[in-house]
Amino acid sequence: MDNQLIQIYLLVCQIYHNQSSLKYQRLSNFKPLLSDEEIITIYLFGQLNNKHKARQIYDLIDQYWSDWFPELPSYQAFNRRLNLLIDNFQLLFTHLLQSLHCQSNNFSADFLIDSLPIMLSCGVRSNKARVAPEIAKTGYSAVKQTHFYGVRLHLIAAKQPSSLPLPSKIWLKEGNVHDLVALKEISDELPSGINLYGDKAYLDEEFKRALREQQIQMFTPIKKPKKGDLAKEEKDFNKMVSKIRQPIESFFKWLIDKTDIQRASSVRSTEGLIIHCLGKLTFALLLLNFYS
């Protein structure tokens, strides 16, 4: 476990050293006793030890690893510093995502798309929540069949044989933004020549035609008519799409199991919500790069 802590710290320091914007921050007049690199190391190490809340992470270090971090401040000060590191986590996230793609030998043209709700509250409490109003809104989760207050994590990932799909693009939107709307907003950024597989939320024939002009084929299940039933060929097509899409559902299950990202009930601010999402995604990419 000591080696894991050292490895994470050295990795964070290496990325810091290679990022000019982070080095510029270190040259500012503010020089805290506990460095940004140490705070990020503490956060990622805590996640690696199945501590998914900031308080749990802090208590782990304070109880068992305080000799390694003699300048560890109070929990309140630690949490404030952590919530200031959004840009830092963004750079770490980008670096790890690029590194993951450099390691991959997969050149599949099949890409999967779906979203995952990140919930500050759900059910009857969703209408009363007020945390992070700039980015969190009330939406509906069809999978859980409940309303929730929070954001949606959108993912496009390349299908890989006998493995979790390879994340290609990850972004956050307000909880009330429909999956199709979120995809339309970034459609110009999609690479040409790919096949994109989504669920019924992405069913829009006009949008599919627009994607074909970008040399992108969008596949979604065929909607059952109000009267009558689907033909056998249509049912077989839907089964094919569902089978191809199954790995992205496995990816979200893995992400939840490893990071508990879907539950954000302990978040108390907009910055805290962004760190909750971005920090856990950074940790997930760390796992995919070095521990898978």
C-alpha positions in Angstrom: 0.0 0.0 0.0 3.0 2.3 0.7 4.1 1.7 -2.9 0.7 2.7 -4.3 0.7 5.9 -2.4 4.2 6.7 -3.7 3.3 5.8 -7.2 0.2 8.0 -7.2 2.3 10.9 -5.8 5.0 10.5 -8.4 2.5 10.3 -11.2 0.7 13.5 -10.0 4.1 15.3 -9.7 5.1 14.1 -13.2 1.9 15.5 -14.8 2.3 18.7 -12.8 5.9 19.1 -14.1 4.7 18.6 -17.7 1.9 21.1 -17.5 3.0 24.7 -17.8 -0.2 26.2 -16.4 0.1 24.1 -13.2 3.7 25.1 -12.8 2.7 28.7 -13.2 0.2 28.3 -10.3 3.0 26.9 -8.1 5.0 30.1 -8.7 2.3 32.3 -7.3 2.6 34.1 -3.9 0.3 31.6 -2.2 2.5 28.7 -1.0 0.4 26.4 1.3 2.3 24.0 3.6 0.3 21.1 2.1 0.8 21.2 -1.7 -1.8 20.7 -4.4 0.0 17.6 -5.5 -0.3 16.1 -2.0 -4.1 17.0 -1.8 -4.7 15.3 -5.1 -2.6 12.3 -4.1 -4.6 12.0 -0.8 -7.9 12.1 -2.8 -6.9 9.5 -5.4 -5.3 7.2 -2.7 -8.5 7.4 -0.6 -10.6 6.4 -3.6 -8.2 3.5 -4.2 -9.0 2.4 -0.7 -12.8 2.5 -1.2 -13.2 5.8 0.6 -15.5 7.8 -1.7 -16.5 10.8 0.4 -14.1 13.6 1.3 -14.6 13.1 5.0 -13.8 9.4 4.8 -10.7 10.1 2.8 -9.5 12.7 5.2 -10.1 10.4 8.2 -8.2 7.6 6.5 -5.1 9.8 6.1 -5.5 11.4 9.5 -5.7 8.1 11.3 -3.2 5.9 9.4 -1.0 8.1 7.2 -0.5 11.3 9.1 3.2 10.8 9.3 3.3 11.0 5.5 1.5 14.3 5.5 2.7 16.2 8.6 1.1 19.5 7.4 -2.4 18.0 7.0 -4.8 20.8 8.0 -8.2 20.5 9.5 -10.9 18.7 7.5 -12.6 22.0 6.7 -9.4 23.5 5.3 -8.6 20.3 3.4 -12.1 20.3 1.8 -11.9 24.0 0.9 -8.5 23.4 -0.8 -9.8 20.3 -2.6 -12.8 22.2 -4.1 -10.4 24.8 -5.5 -8.6 22.2 -7.7 -11.1 21.9 -10.5 -8.7 23.1 -13.2 -6.0 20.8 -11.8 -8.3 17.7 -11.9 -9.4 18.7 -15.5 -5.8 18.6 -16.6 -5.1 15.3 -14.9 -8.3 13.9 -16.4 -7.3 15.0 -19.9 -3.8 13.6 -19.5 -5.0 10.2 -18.3 -7.6 10.0 -21.1 -5.0 10.7 -23.7 -2.6 8.2 -22.1 -5.4 5.6 -22.2 -5.9 6.1 -25.9 -2.1 5.9 -26.6 -2.0 2.5 -24.9 -5.0 1.1 -26.7 -4.6 -1.0 -29.9 -8.3 -0.8 -30.6 -9.4 0.9 -33.8 -13.1 -0.1 -33.7 -15.5 2.0 -35.7 -18.3 1.0 -33.3 -19.0 3.6 -30.6 -21.5 3.4 -27.8 -23.4 6.3 -26.2 -25.4 6.6 -23.0 -25.8 8.8 -19.9 -25.7 8.3 -16.2 -27.6 10.5 -13.6 -25.4 11.9 -10.8 -27.9 12.4 -8.0 -27.8 15.0 -5.2 -31.2 13.8 -4.2 -34.0 11.7 -5.7 -37.7 10.9 -5.4 -39.9 13.3 -3.4 -36.8 15.2 -2.2 -35.7 16.1 -5.7 -38.0 19.1 -5.9 -36.7 20.5 -2.7 -33.0 20.4 -3.4 -31.2 23.7 -3.9 -27.5 22.7 -4.0 -25.4 23.8 -7.0 -28.3 25.5 -8.9 -26.0 26.7 -11.6 -25.5 23.2 -13.0 -27.9 20.9 -11.1 -31.5 20.5 -12.3 -34.4 18.1 -11.7 -34.6 15.4 -14.3 -36.0 11.9 -14.7 -34.1 8.6 -14.7 -35.8 6.0 -16.9 -33.6 3.2 -15.5 -34.4 3.9 -11.9 -37.8 5.2 -12.8 -37.5 8.2 -10.5 -37.0 11.9 -10.6 -33.7 13.2 -9.4 -31.9 16.5 -8.8 -28.4 16.7 -10.2 -26.5 16.4 -13.4 -26.1 13.8 -16.2 -22.8 12.2 -17.1 -22.7 11.6 -20.9 -20.3 9.1 -22.3 -19.2 8.1 -25.8 -16.9 5.0 -25.8 -15.3 2.8 -28.4 -16.4 -0.9 -28.2 -13.6 -3.3 -27.4 -13.6 -7.1 -27.7 -13.9 -8.9 -24.3 -13.2 -5.7 -22.4 -14.9 -2.5 -21.1 -15.4 0.1 -23.8 -12.7 2.7 -24.2 -14.0 6.2 -23.1 -13.7 8.7 -26.0 -15.7 11.7 -24.9 -17.1 12.4 -21.4 -19.1 15.5 -20.5 -21.7 16.8 -18.0 -25.0 18.5 -18.5 -27.8 19.6 -16.3 -30.1 16.8 -15.1 -33.1 18.1 -17.1 -31.3 18.1 -20.5 -32.4 15.2 -22.7 -29.8 12.8 -24.0 -30.6 13.6 -27.6 -30.2 17.4 -27.0 -26.8 16.7 -25.2 -25.6 14.7 -28.2 -26.8 17.3 -30.8 -24.8 20.0 -28.9 -21.5 18.1 -29.5 -22.3 16.4 -32.8 -19.8 18.6 -34.7 -17.0 17.1 -32.6 -17.7 13.5 -33.6 -15.2 11.8 -35.8 -16.4 10.7 -39.3 -16.6 7.1 -40.3 -18.0 5.7 -37.1 -21.1 3.7 -36.1 -22.8 5.1 -33.1 -25.2 2.9 -31.0 -27.7 4.5 -28.6 -30.9 3.6 -26.9 -34.4 4.9 -27.7 -33.6 8.3 -26.2 -31.5 9.0 -29.4 -34.2 8.0 -31.8 -34.6 11.0 -34.2 -34.7 10.2 -38.0 -33.9 13.8 -39.0 -30.9 13.9 -36.8 -29.7 10.5 -38.1 -29.8 12.0 -41.6 -27.8 14.9 -40.5 -25.2 12.6 -39.0 -25.0 10.6 -42.3 -23.9 13.8 -44.0 -21.0 13.7 -41.5 -20.4 10.0 -42.5 -21.7 8.8 -39.2 -24.2 6.0 -38.9 -26.5 6.2 -35.9 -28.3 3.0 -34.8 -31.1 3.0 -32.3 -33.9 0.5 -31.5 -37.0 0.6 -33.6 -39.9 2.0 -31.7 -42.9 -0.3 -31.3 -46.0 1.1 -33.0 -49.0 2.1 -30.8 -51.1 -0.5 -32.6 -49.7 -3.8 -33.7 -46.2 -5.3 -33.1 -42.8 -5.2 -34.6 -41.9 -7.5 -37.4 -39.5 -10.4 -36.7 -36.7 -8.6 -38.6 -37.3 -5.4 -36.5 -37.2 -7.4 -33.3 -34.0 -9.1 -34.4 -32.5 -5.7 -35.2 -33.4 -4.3 -31.7 -31.8 -7.4 -30.1 -28.7 -6.7 -32.1 -28.5 -3.1 -31.1 -29.1 -4.0 -27.4 -26.4 -6.6 -27.5 -23.9 -4.2 -29.0 -24.8 -1.6 -26.4 -24.5 -3.9 -23.4 -20.8 -3.0 -22.7 -21.6 0.6 -22.0 -24.0 -0.5 -19.3 -21.2 -2.7 -17.9 -19.0 0.3 -17.9 -21.4 2.4 -15.9 -21.8 -0.5 -13.4 -18.1 -0.7 -13.1 -17.8 3.1 -12.6 -20.4 3.1 -9.9 -18.8 0.1 -8.1 -15.4 1.6 -8.1 -16.2 5.3 -7.4 -19.8 5.5 -6.1 -20.1 8.4 -8.5 -23.9 8.3 -8.8 -24.5 9.3 -5.2 -23.7 12.9 -4.5 -25.9 13.5 -1.5 -23.0 14.8 0.7 -22.1 17.6 -1.8 -22.8 21.1 -0.6 -21.6 23.4 -3.3 -21.2 23.8 -7.1 -17.4 23.4 -6.8 -18.0 20.3 -4.6 -20.3 18.8 -7.3 -17.7 19.4 -10.0 -15.0 17.8 -7.9 -17.2 14.9 -7.0 -17.7 14.1 -10.8 -14.3 15.2 -12.1 -12.3 13.7 -9.3 -14.0 10.3 -9.5 -13.7 10.2 -13.3 -10.0 11.0 -12.9 -9.6 8.1 -10.5 -11.5 5.8 -12.9 -9.1 6.7 -15.7 -6.2 6.1 -13.3 -7.6 2.6 -12.7 -8.0 1.9 -16.4 -4.4 3.2 -17.1 -2.5 1.4 -14.4 -4.7 -1.1 -12.4 -6.8 -2.9 -15.1 
